[in-house]
Amino acid sequence: MKQETRTELVSRDTILKMLSDDETGRVSTAETAVNLPKGDDYIDLEQLERGVQKATGKAPVMGHVLSRRAVHKDTWSKIVAEVTAHDMTKAPAGT
């Protein structure tokens, strides 16, 4: 397995492990929604390198989306820190 793929899987797994049982239930329910309300913050677990994104009205693949509304603000802060750390590991040297 490529290092980049392994890093993505570890980060995705790490993020999902941060969720409480209640949050996991809300995320699972959100996955069945058609799309996110315009302007909502979310992270696409399949495209972590994009970081936190804003819903534009176009439907992302909901099964891959972690909505800010689905988790507690403290959990969201931890997730954003993890995604930011993930992005930093991909940054070119010297940036």
LOLO-114188 format. One line per field, with one value per atom (N, C-alpha, C): residue number from 1; residue in one letter; x, z, y. Coordinates in steps of 0.001 Angstrom, whole numbers, padded with zeros to 6 digits. Atoms other than C-alpha are relative to their C-alpha. Layout:
N
nr: c(NUM:...);
rest: c(a:...);
c1: c(X:...);
c3: c(Z:...);
c2: c(Y:...);
END
This chain:
95
nr: c(1:1:1:2:2:2:3:3:3:4:4:4:5:5:5:6:6:6:7:7:7:8:8:8:9:9:9:10:10:10:11:11:11:12:12:12:13:13:13:14:14:14:15:15:15:16:16:16:17:17:17:18:18:18:19:19:19:20:20:20:21:21:21:22:22:22:23:23:23:24:24:24:25:25:25:26:26:26:27:27:27:28:28:28:29:29:29:30:30:30:31:31:31:32:32:32:33:33:33:34:34:34:35:35:35:36:36:36:37:37:37:38:38:38:39:39:39:40:40:40:41:41:41:42:42:42:43:43:43:44:44:44:45:45:45:46:46:46:47:47:47:48:48:48:49:49:49:50:50:50:51:51:51:52:52:52:53:53:53:54:54:54:55:55:55:56:56:56:57:57:57:58:58:58:59:59:59:60:60:60:61:61:61:62:62:62:63:63:63:64:64:64:65:65:65:66:66:66:67:67:67:68:68:68:69:69:69:70:70:70:71:71:71:72:72:72:73:73:73:74:74:74:75:75:75:76:76:76:77:77:77:78:78:78:79:79:79:80:80:80:81:81:81:82:82:82:83:83:83:84:84:84:85:85:85:86:86:86:87:87:87:88:88:88:89:89:89:90:90:90:91:91:91:92:92:92:93:93:93:94:94:94:95:95:95);
rest: c(m:m:m:k:k:k:q:q:q:e:e:e:t:t:t:r:r:r:t:t:t:e:e:e:l:l:l:v:v:v:s:s:s:r:r:r:d:d:d:t:t:t:i:i:i:l:l:l:k:k:k:m:m:m:l:l:l:s:s:s:d:d:d:d:d:d:e:e:e:t:t:t:g:g:g:r:r:r:v:v:v:s:s:s:t:t:t:a:a:a:e:e:e:t:t:t:a:a:a:v:v:v:n:n:n:l:l:l:p:p:p:k:k:k:g:g:g:d:d:d:d:d:d:y:y:y:i:i:i:d:d:d:l:l:l:e:e:e:q:q:q:l:l:l:e:e:e:r:r:r:g:g:g:v:v:v:q:q:q:k:k:k:a:a:a:t:t:t:g:g:g:k:k:k:a:a:a:p:p:p:v:v:v:m:m:m:g:g:g:h:h:h:v:v:v:l:l:l:s:s:s:r:r:r:r:r:r:a:a:a:v:v:v:h:h:h:k:k:k:d:d:d:t:t:t:w:w:w:s:s:s:k:k:k:i:i:i:v:v:v:a:a:a:e:e:e:v:v:v:t:t:t:a:a:a:h:h:h:d:d:d:m:m:m:t:t:t:k:k:k:a:a:a:p:p:p:a:a:a:g:g:g:t:t:t);
c1: c(000850:000000:000895:-000774:001348:-000098:-000018:002331:-001133:001049:-000105:-001367:001275:-003016:-000101:-000018:-002027:-000272:000210:-001893:-001457:001412:-005363:-000888:000809:-006780:000156:-000240:-005170:-000708:000652:-006418:-001510:001451:-009948:-000444:000321:-009972:000144:-000215:-008560:-001162:001119:-011289:-001262:001207:-014056:000040:-000132:-012694:-000203:000221:-013040:-001477:001430:-016819:-000554:000713:-018977:-001053:001052:-021692:-001153:001087:-024287:000362:-000453:-022244:000037:-000032:-021731:-001402:001388:-025503:-000477:000413:-026045:000697:-000731:-023358:-000621:000621:-024931:-001339:001282:-028334:000221:-000294:-026821:000414:-000450:-025350:-001159:001155:-028869:-000664:000576:-029652:000380:-000265:-029798:001202:-001168:-027375:000029:-000153:-026125:-000611:000480:-027751:001147:-001005:-025888:000675:-000781:-023101:000470:-000428:-022719:001450:-001364:-019146:-000027:-000128:-018130:001409:-001255:-015154:-000364:000196:-015142:001076:-000954:-013522:000749:-000698:-012551:000982:-000872:-010782:000479:-000458:-009167:000909:-000939:-006595:-000717:000771:-009369:-000354:000276:-009811:-001485:001384:-012971:-000550:000649:-015340:-001367:001347:-018581:-000918:000984:-021656:-000467:000375:-022576:-001385:001280:-025872:000125:-000269:-024262:000174:-000036:-024591:001326:-001168:-021292:-000507:000390:-021340:-000200:000325:-023119:000605:-000606:-021672:001445:-001397:-018234:000132:-000014:-019196:-000193:000166:-018743:-000393:000531:-020918:000334:-000276:-019981:-001196:001224:-023607:-000216:000221:-023416:000828:-000888:-020743:000052:-000174:-020107:001130:-001017:-018018:001407:-001330:-015140:000520:-000391:-015122:000398:-000318:-015188:001386:-001326:-012147:001106:-000990:-010243:000137:-000014:-011229:000721:-000673:-010114:001505:-001429:-006784:000618:-000500:-006377:000133:-000049:-007206:001131:-001082:-004798:001350:-001245:-002057:000204:-000060:-002882:000479:-000412:-002522:001474:-001394:000829:000954:-000895:002249:000156:-000067:001536:000657:-000564:002984:001435:-001376:006198:000973:-001024:009375:000247:-000319:010111:-001206:001179:006500:-000556);
c3: c(000000:000000:000000:000054:-000879:001328:-001248:002039:000032:000054:000890:000291:-000235:000843:001449:-001397:004234:000914:-000801:005675:-000048:000130:004303:000811:-000745:005810:001492:-001422:009178:000451:-000377:009238:000026:000055:008211:001203:-001135:010847:001305:-001187:013450:000207:-000079:012674:000466:-000361:012922:001446:-001395:016258:000988:-000864:017662:000335:-000168:017393:001165:-001051:020381:-000666:000549:019925:-000546:000421:019696:-001311:001224:017065:-001174:001051:015093:-000540:000420:015022:-000850:000776:013792:-001353:001266:011129:-000909:000796:009978:-000557:000466:009747:-001090:000981:007851:-001341:001239:005291:-000934:000835:004074:-000565:000504:003428:-001468:001412:-000148:-000150:000006:000458:001253:-001144:003006:-000330:000243:003454:-000459:000535:001548:001143:-001001:003645:001170:-001094:006052:-000205:000035:006912:000005:000016:006145:-000406:000439:005579:-000807:000841:002749:000398:-000494:004246:-001117:001146:000757:-000616:000535:000016:001139:-001183:003293:-000341:000385:001453:-000294:000249:000677:001281:-001287:004388:000197:-000278:005674:-001231:001167:002841:000398:-000190:002605:-001049:000933:001057:-000925:001002:-002152:-000577:000589:-002893:-000912:000752:-005103:001029:-000972:-003387:-000046:-000083:-002264:000260:-000279:-001867:001509:-001418:001474:000860:-000774:002582:000380:-000271:002621:000790:-000568:004324:001509:-001431:007938:000176:-000156:008635:001375:-001271:011323:000939:-000809:012511:000669:-000519:013182:001243:-001129:015873:000958:-001029:019081:-000413:000415:018683:000434:-000434:020710:-000914:000923:018485:-001344:001277:015387:000061:-000144:016693:-000090:000060:017170:-001426:001374:013697:-000923:000820:012104:000262:-000325:013942:-000684:000657:012583:-001503:001445:009030:-000329:000203:009323:000105:-000139:010543:-001216:001198:007623:-001199:001100:005177:000105:-000190:006691:-000406:000381:006047:-001505:001462:002330:-000567:000477:002114:-000472:000454:000105:001044:-000940:002124:-000210:000081:002943:-000075:000028:002976:001373);
c2: c(-001176:000000:001238:-001233:003438:000739:-000763:005677:001024:-001020:008384:-000624:000692:005910:-000429:000431:004533:001183:-001203:008072:000432:-000374:008827:-000930:000955:005640:000186:-000216:006275:001270:-001253:009864:-000157:000210:008857:-000819:000852:006103:000783:-000819:008506:000960:-000937:011032:-000721:000728:008448:-000486:000445:007208:001149:-001153:010749:000203:-000208:010530:-000813:000730:009611:-000878:000853:006997:000844:-000888:009770:000702:-000671:011635:-000974:001005:008444:-000241:000163:007995:001159:-001173:011561:000026:000044:011157:-001048:001059:007888:000451:-000526:009579:001034:-001047:012518:-000596:000635:010102:-000313:000324:009331:001256:-001248:013010:000196:-000271:014258:000914:-000876:017125:000858:-000897:019629:001356:-001362:023023:000901:-000910:025732:000765:-000718:027275:-000852:000873:024323:-000435:000503:023318:-001522:001454:019753:-000397:000605:017499:-001231:001174:014991:-001012:000989:011894:-000706:000568:010758:000998:-001048:014066:000895:-000724:015073:001174:-001054:017166:001314:-001232:019678:000729:-000632:020392:000274:-000375:022050:000716:-000585:022915:000552:-000554:024889:-000599:000534:023328:001120:-001001:025120:-000237:000348:023477:-001202:001227:020817:-001114:001093:017482:-000754:000880:015931:-001417:001376:012147:-000111:-000111:012082:-001103:001065:008747:000278:-000339:010379:001290:-001345:013633:-000029:-000223:014623:001463:-001346:017651:000554:-000662:020148:-000105:000059:020073:-001347:001345:016332:-000304:000269:016632:001189:-001035:018594:000937:-000973:021744:-000415:000452:020237:-001115:001069:017160:000600:-000649:019381:000632:-000626:021282:-001047:001075:018009:-000533:000507:016838:000973:-001013:020107:-000036:000103:019801:-001218:001209:016260:000208:-000251:017336:000963:-000953:020258:-000704:000763:017911:-000884:000846:015612:000814:-000874:018511:000347:-000401:019498:-001106:001103:016026:-000084:000020:016534:001254:-001257:020053:-000215:000113:020375:000567:-000486:020896:001479:-001419:024510:000902:-000860:025729:000192);
END
